[in-house]
Amino acid sequence: MSIVIVGGHERMVGQYKKICRNYHHKVKVFTQMSADLNKQMGRPDMFILFTNTVSHKMVKCALDEAKRSKAQLIRCHTSSSTALTDILENVG
């Protein structure tokens, strides 16, 4: 499964990727808004939004891409490694 994580802490990117690899998922992590963010996201199977650490503009971009690609969307207030592990446990 391919996953796009939007939000989270910059220092946690490596841990997010490691956790997703442990569940055999491909992952892209975006913690900062870039000019062409919607083009970089691609067409993943699932979007995970860490809503506490993300700007409204990034949320809107992710929501638009999730709707366009008909991907599953999961929102989580916390951006901890435990929260990500819980999400991946419950999804698949």
C-alpha positions as CSV (number, residue, x, y, z in Angstrom):
1,M,0.0,0.0,0.0
2,S,1.2,3.5,-0.7
3,I,0.8,6.2,1.9
4,V,1.2,9.9,2.0
5,I,1.7,11.5,5.5
6,V,1.0,15.2,5.7
7,G,2.1,17.0,8.8
8,G,4.1,15.8,11.7
9,H,7.5,16.9,13.0
10,E,10.5,17.2,10.8
11,R,12.7,15.3,13.2
12,M,10.3,12.3,13.1
13,V,10.4,11.8,9.3
14,G,12.9,8.9,9.5
15,Q,10.8,7.2,12.2
16,Y,7.6,7.6,10.1
17,K,9.3,6.0,7.2
18,K,10.8,3.2,9.3
19,I,7.4,2.3,10.8
20,C,5.7,2.2,7.4
21,R,8.5,0.0,6.0
22,N,7.9,-2.4,8.9
23,Y,4.3,-2.8,7.7
24,H,5.5,-3.2,4.1
25,H,4.1,0.1,2.9
26,K,5.6,2.7,0.6
27,V,5.5,6.2,2.2
28,K,6.0,9.8,1.3
29,V,6.2,12.3,4.2
30,F,5.5,16.1,3.8
31,T,6.0,18.2,6.8
32,Q,6.4,21.5,5.0
33,M,4.3,23.2,2.3
34,S,6.1,23.4,-1.1
35,A,5.0,25.2,-4.2
36,D,4.0,22.0,-6.1
37,L,2.9,19.8,-3.2
38,N,-0.2,18.4,-5.0
39,K,2.1,17.2,-7.9
40,Q,4.5,15.6,-5.5
41,M,1.9,13.5,-3.7
42,G,1.0,11.2,-6.6
43,R,-1.9,8.8,-6.2
44,P,-1.5,6.9,-2.9
45,D,-3.9,4.4,-1.4
46,M,-4.1,6.4,1.8
47,F,-3.5,9.8,3.2
48,I,-2.7,10.3,6.9
49,L,-3.1,13.9,8.2
50,F,-1.5,14.8,11.4
51,T,-3.8,17.8,12.1
52,N,-2.0,19.3,15.0
53,T,1.2,20.1,13.2
54,V,0.0,21.1,9.7
55,S,-1.2,24.3,8.1
56,H,-4.7,24.8,6.8
57,K,-3.3,25.2,3.3
58,M,-1.6,21.8,3.5
59,V,-4.8,20.2,4.8
60,K,-6.8,21.6,2.0
61,C,-4.2,20.4,-0.6
62,A,-4.3,16.9,0.9
63,L,-8.1,16.8,1.1
64,D,-8.3,17.9,-2.6
65,E,-5.8,15.2,-3.7
66,A,-7.5,12.5,-1.6
67,K,-10.9,13.4,-3.1
68,R,-9.4,13.4,-6.6
69,S,-7.6,10.1,-6.3
70,K,-10.4,8.5,-4.2
71,A,-7.9,7.5,-1.5
72,Q,-8.7,6.6,2.1
73,L,-8.2,9.6,4.4
74,I,-7.3,9.3,8.1
75,R,-7.0,12.3,10.4
76,C,-5.1,12.1,13.6
77,H,-4.5,14.9,16.1
78,T,-1.2,13.7,17.4
79,S,1.8,13.0,15.3
80,S,3.6,10.5,17.5
81,S,5.1,7.2,16.3
82,T,2.6,5.4,18.5
83,A,-0.3,7.1,16.8
84,L,1.1,6.1,13.4
85,T,1.6,2.5,14.5
86,D,-2.0,2.4,15.8
87,I,-3.3,3.7,12.5
88,L,-1.3,1.1,10.5
89,E,-2.4,-1.7,12.9
90,N,-6.1,-0.8,12.4
91,V,-5.9,-0.3,8.7
92,G,-4.2,-3.4,7.5
